[in-house]
Amino acid sequence: MANHLLNDVQLIHMEGQIRLPNGTKVAQSPSLRRRSESLERQALKIDKFSRIAFPLLFVVLNVAYWSYYLR
């Protein structure tokens, strides 16, 4: 049953259109498209920041931890 519900509400975004599970295409409004692109750019910026920040923070915390506990 859960799979059936998932298929009924699943939307596939394709080139400015939304395709419903039954194959019907619905045009996306320009403002919705801009908002979607803006959110995608924001997500990419967060991903780039995270790729650097998390490993760097891991190294810094490891150095602090081991320097404290090996004294």
Number of C-alpha atoms within 10 A of each C-alpha: 5 7 7 8 9 11 12 12 10 11 13 13 13 11 9 14 16 16 16 16 14 8 9 9 14 12 12 14 11 10 9 11 15 11 12 13 12 12 12 12 12 12 12 12 12 11 12 11 11 12 11 10 11 11 11 12 11 11 11 11 12 12 11 11 11 10 10 9 7 6 5
